[in-house]
C-alpha cells in the first residue's frame, strides 16, 4: 500500500540507504562488473587517440622534453594552457618513459579506471552500495556532455588535463563527505593546479557543503550570489585598462569558439542543462539521505551561479576574465550528480506515494527520450526537460492532489512513458537505416543525437539497470549466466 502523501521512506537521514541485501553475492557483483566493463568499451568507444584537445596537451608536454624543437610553433607563441596547469610536466615524464602513444593510452586507461572508481565511492557515500552500483551503470551509459554544442564531456576517452582534474575533484568531494576536510582541501588544490576550470567549481561546491553542514543550507544561496557579484567586480579589476572583449577580438572568438557564449547554444544544450537541474531540484527535496540532498542542492546552486555569470558575460558585459574563465563549465558537477543520484531519486519517488510514482515514471521517461533525428520543433528537443518539470511539479504538489485525479495522472504518466519508448525505438531503427549512408545522416541530425543513437546509449542504460537489478536484487544462477553472457557478447562485438 502507498505511504502517506507527505511521508518520505523511513531511511536514516544522515546515513547511506540501500535497496535490499546483496542477493547475488560476489558472483553477482563479478557478473555485473563484467557487463559494466563491456559497456565501458562499447558505449564509451575505444581509446580516442589524439583527438580533440589531446593534440594540444601532447604538444605542450613535448615542449617540456624538447623546447627548442617547438619553440617557433604558433600554438606556443602567445598565452597557452601550459601557463595554468602542471599537467604537461607530469605528462612529459610519462612520454619520456613510454613514448607518446603508449603514455596517452596508459594515461587514459588509468584515469578512466580511477574516475569510475572514485565516482562509485562518492555515490556510495551518498546513497549506499546498491544504489551507487545503479548510478555507476547510468554514468557509464547516459550522455555525459555538458555546456554548449556537445564539445565537452566528463570521463573523456582521450588524454587531457581535464580527466585527472575530474578524478581529483570527485576524490576531494568524497573525502569531504568522509570527514577528511583538510585532506579534501589539499586534493582539490591539486586538482585546481591540474586544471583550474574543472576543479574550481568542485572547490566552490566543497565550500558550499562545508557551510551547509557547519551553519545552514540557507546561507549557501546568499554566499553564491555574493560570490557571483564578486566575480563580476573581479573581472573589472583583473582586466586592467581594457577589461572587455570587443571588436575583432570578440568577433573572432565568437566565430572560433561559439560554445563560450550561451546565447549561441542550441535548444538541445539547454534541454540537457534543464533536465540535470530539475533532477537535482527533485533530489534536493526528496532523497532521505541528508548528504545526498546537500550534494544535489549545492551542485544545483553552483551550476545556477555559473550559468548566471555566463549569461552576463555573453549578453551584457563581455568581460575578458569571465569569458575565458568559462563559468558555464560549473555545470559538469550538476550533470554528474543528476545522473549518479537518479536511481536514488526514482526509488524515493516510487516508494513515497501514488503521485510520487507518476513523477518517477515521467522523470525516468525524460532520461530515456531520444529526440527524433528528423525533429525540427524546439518543443520536441526540450521534451525531456518538460517531462522532468512535470515530475517536479507532481512531487511538489503531491499532498494536494485528490485521489480521483491521482489515478488519471498515473495513467497519463504511463501513456507518456510508452510514447517516449516507442518514439525512441523508432528513432533508433531509422538510424540503423541511415548508418550505411553517411551523406544522408549528417544533414538531418546533430552530432550529439547521432552519438546517442549510434552508440546505443539508451539500450545500454536499460541493459545496465536490468543487469544491476538481477545481480543485486533478483539473483538466480540462470539470470546471472545471462548477465555474464551479455557481457561476453559485448566484448566479442567490440573485438
N, C-alpha and C positions, 0 to 999 in steps of 0.2 A: 504494500500500500504506500501511497505517497506520504511524505512528511508534511509538516505544516508549511504553509506558503512562505513564511518568513524564516523558517529554520534552515540552518546550514548543517551539513553532515557532522556527526559527532566525532570529528578528528581533533587531536590536541592542537591548540592554537599556536604553540611555539615549537613543535617538533615535526619532523617529516611524517607524512602519512603514506600508507600503502593501499593496494587494492586487496589482494589476498596473499596467501603464502606462496612459496616457490614450488609450484606443482611439478615442474619439470626437473628440479634439482640441477646438478651440474651438467647432466646430459642435455636438458632443455636449454640451459644457458649456452652450451657449446654449439648446439644446432642453430640457435638464434644468432650468435655472433658470427657463425659461418655464413649465414644468409646476409647479415649486415655487411660482411667483408665483400661478398659477391656484389651486393648493391653498390657498395662504395666504388668498386672498379667499373661497374657497368653504367650506373646512373651519373656518377660524378665525372665520368670519362677517364680514360687512362691519363697518365702523366702528360701535361700540356706542353712540355718542352720550353723553348724560348719564345713563348707567346706573350702578348700584351706587354706589361711593364717589366717582364722578366729580362728583356733585352737591355733596357736602360740600367737596371740594377747590376746586370752582368758586366756591362761596360764600366760602371763605377768601381766594381770590385777589381776588374782587370787593371784599372789605373793604379790601384794600390800596389800591384805587382810590377807593372811596367809603366811608370808615369811618363817617361819620355816618348813612348810609342804612341800614346793617345793624347799628348799634350795639346796638339793643334785641333783636336776634334771639336766641331762647333757645339756639340752637345755639352761640352765641358767649359766652353769659353766664358759663359756667364754663370749666374747662380744655378746650381743644380741641387738635387735631393741630397747629395752627399754631405752638404753642409748641416743637415738636420738629423742625421741618423748615424749610428755606429755600425749599422748592418754591413756596408761594403767592406769594412776592415775585417769583420768576422767571416764574411763570405769569401774574402780573398784567401784566408787561411785554408778553408776547405778546397778552394780551387787549386791552390798550390799543392795540396796533398793528393787530390784525386783527379784533377782535371776539371774543366768547366762543365761538361755534360754530366759526368758522374756526380760532381758536387751538387749540381742543381737537382738531379733526380733524387739523390740521397737526402738532400735538404727537404724536398717536398714530402718524401716518404716519412721522415722523422716528424716534421711539423704536422702533417696530417694525422698521424697516429696520436701525437700529443694533443692536438686540437680536440679530437673526438673523445679522448680520454678525460681531459680536463672538463669538457662540456658535460660529459656524463657525471663526473664528480660534483660539479656545480649544481646540476639539476637534481642529483640525488640528495644533496644537502637541502634543497628547497622542497622536494616533493616525494622523496622516498625512492627506493631502488626500482620497484616495478614501474612506476610512472616515469622515472628517469629513462628506463630502457625504451618505453614507448616514445618518449620525447627524442631520444637518440635516433630512433628509426625515422622520425619525421625530419630531423635535422639532416639526415643522410639523403633524404629523397625530395623534400619540398624545395621550391625555388628559394635560393638563398641570396638573391640580389637585393641591393639597397641603393637608394639615391636615384638619379635620373638616367634614362636611356639604357639601362641594363649594363652599364660599364663596370660596376664594381660588385663583387660577391665576397662573402666571407668563406673561409676554408677553400681558397683557390687552388687549382691543380698545377700551379707553376710557382717558381721561386721568386718572391719579392720580400721586402721588409714587412709587408702587411701581415703575412702569415705568422711569423714569430711574435709580432706585436699583439696579434689577436690571442695567441696562446698565453702570453704574459698577462694580458688584460683579464681573460677569464680566470687565470690562476690567481691573480690578485683578488678578484671578487670572491672566489671560492675560499681563499684564506681569510678574507674579512668575515664571511659567514661562519667560519670555523673559530672565530675569536682571536685570530692572529693578526691584529691590526697593524703592528709595526712591520712585520714581515710582508703583509699585503702592500703597505705603502712602498716598501723597497722594491717589490716585484713590479708594481705599477710604474714606479720611477724608471726602472729598467725598460719597461715597455714604451714609455714616452721617449727614452733615448733611442729606442729601436725605430719607432715610427710615431711621431707626436700626434698626427691627425687621427690615428686609430686608437691609441692608448689614452689620449687626453679625455675623451668622453667617458671612458671607463673610470678614470680618476675622479671625474666630476660625479659619476654615479656612486662611486665608493664614498665620496664626501657626503652626498645626499643620504645614503644609507646610514652612515655614522650619525648624522644629525637627527634622522628619524628615530634611531634607536636611543640616542643619548637624550634627546629632548622630546620632539613630537614630529609626526609626519606633516603636520600643518605648517611647519616652518619651511619645508622644502620648496613649495611654490614661490614663497617670498624670496628665498635665497637665490633661486634660479632667475627670477625676474630682476633682482638687483645685479646678479652676475651678467645677465644679458645687456643691461644698461651700461655696466662697466666695460663690457667687451666693445660696445659701440664707442664709448669715450676713449678707450684704449686704442681703437682703430684710428681716431683722430691724432692722438699723441704719438703713436708709433709711426704714423705715416709721414711725419716731418712736414716739409713745406708743401708737398703735394700728396695728401692722403688719399685722394680719389683716383680711381682708374677711369680714364676718359679718353675721348678722341679715338685715334687709330689704335692705340693700345687696347682699349675696351673692345673695339670692333674686331680686332684680330683674335683676342681672347675668346670672344663670343663665337666667332666662326670656328676656331680651332678646338675649343673645349666648351661646347654648349651645355654639357652636363653640369657645369659650375653654376648655371643660372636657372633657378627653379621655374621661372616664367617660360622657359623653353622645354620643360618636361612634358611628357605625354600623359594622357589620361590614365594609361596603364600604370605609369610610375606612381601617380597619386593614389590609384587604387591599392597598390601594394602597401604604401605607407598607411593609408586609411585602414586597411584590413589588419595590419600589425597593431596599430594604435587602439583600434576598437577592441581587439582581442585582449590587449593589455588592460584596457579600461575594465572589461568584464573580470579579468583575473584579479585586478586590484581590489575588487569588491566582492569576489565570490570565493576564491580558494581558501580553505580553512587554515593553511599554514601561514603564519604571520610573516615569516621570512619571504615566502613566495609573493604575498601581497605587497610587501615593501619593495621587492625587486621589480615587480610589474609596475607599480605606481611610480617609482623613481625613474625607471627606464622610460616610461611614458613622459614624465616631466622633462627629462634630459633631451629626449627627441623633439618635443614641442619647442623647447628653448632653442635648440639648434636650427630647427626649421624657421622659427621666427627671425633669427639672425640672418638666415639665408634669404628669406623673403625681403627683409630690409635692404640687404646688400644687392639683391637682384633688381628690385623695383624702385628703390628710392635712393639710398646712399650707396654708391658704388665704391665703398671703402676697400682699398687695396688689401689691407690686412684681413678683412673678413672674407673677401673673395678667395684669397689664397689660403686662408685657414679652413675653408670648406666646412662650415658648421653643420651642413646638412648630413655630413658623414656620421654625426652623432646618432643617426637613426639605425646604425648597424646593430647596436645592442637591443633596440626595440624589436628589430626583426628576429634576433636570436632568441630573446625571451618569449616572444609571441609564439614561435614555433615550438620551442622546448617545453613551455608550460601548457601548450594546447591540450595534451591528454588530461592534465590535472583540471583544466577549466571545463572540458567536456564532461568528465566524470562528476565533478561537483554539480554542474547544471542538471545533469541527468538524475542524480540522486536527490536533488533538493525538492522538486515538486513537478507536477504535470506541466506547468508553464515552463519550468526550467528545462524539461525535456524538449519542448518545442524550440526553445532557444538553442539548445545543444544541437538539434537537427539542422537548424538554419546556419549556425556557425560552422559545423562540420561541412555542410554543403558549400559554404563560402570558400573554404580552403581547397575543395576538390574541383572547383569550377575551372574549366579551360575555355577561354574566350574563343568563339568560332573563328577559324582562320580567314573567313570572308567578312567578318564583322566590320561595319562602317559606323555603327552607332556608339557614341560615348557611353550611353546608358548601359550597353552590353559590357563594355570594358570595365566599368566600375561596379558591375553587379555584385562581385564578391564583397566589396566594402558596404554596399547597400544591405546585403544579407546579414553581414556582421552587425551593422547598425540596428537592423530589426531585432536581432538576437539580444543586443544590449538593451533595447527598449523593453522587450519582453521580460528580461531579467530584472530590470529596474522596477517595472510595474507589476511584478508577479503577485504581490499581495492584494492588488486592487482589481484583478481580473476575475469576473464571475465564472462560476463553474460551467455554465452553458456556453459561454464564449471561449473558454479554455479548450473545450473539445473541438470547436471549429478551428481554432488556431493550430491545434496539433495536426488536424487533417490537412490544413493549408501548408504547414511546415513539411510534412511528408510528401505532399504533392510537389512542392518546390524542390525538395531534395531529389525526387525522382526525375523531374525535368532537368535538373542540373547534371545528374549522372548520364541521362540519355543524350543530352547535348554534348557532354564531354566524350562519350563513346563515339558519337557521330563525327566529332571533330578529329578524334584520333584515327578513325577509319578513313576519313578524307585525306588526312596527312599521309597515311600509308600509300594512298594512290598517287600522291604528289612526290613521294620520296625519289622516285626514279626520274623525275622531270624537274631538275633544279631551276630551270628557267621559269617554270610556272609557279614555283614555291615562293620565290623572293618577292614578287610584286604584290602578292595578296596577303602577306602576313609580316609581322615584325620578328626580329631576331629572337626576342625573349619567348614569343609564342612557339616558334619553331623549336627552341631549346626544350620547352616544356613538353611538346608533343613528341619530338623525335627521341628524346632521352627517357620517355615513358615515366615522367616523374609521378604523375597521379597513380597509375597502376603500381609503380614501385612503392609508393607510400602506403597504398592499400595492402600490398603484399607484406610490407614490413610490420604494419599494425596487426594483421592476421597472424603472422608468424610469432610476434611477441605475445599475442593473446594465447596462442597454443602453448608456447614454451613456458609462460608464467602463470596461466590461468586454467588451461584445459588440456594438460599434457596426457597423451597416451603414446605407447611405443609406435603405433601406426602413424599418428599425427606428427610425431617427432621425425619419423622417417621421411614424411612428405616435406617437412621443413628443410631437412638436410638435403633431400633430393632436389628441391628447388634451388638451393644454394649451388649444388654441383652443376646443375643445368645452366645456371647463370655464368658460372666460371667457364664452362665449355663454350657458351655463346660468346663470352668476352675473348676467349682464346682464338 
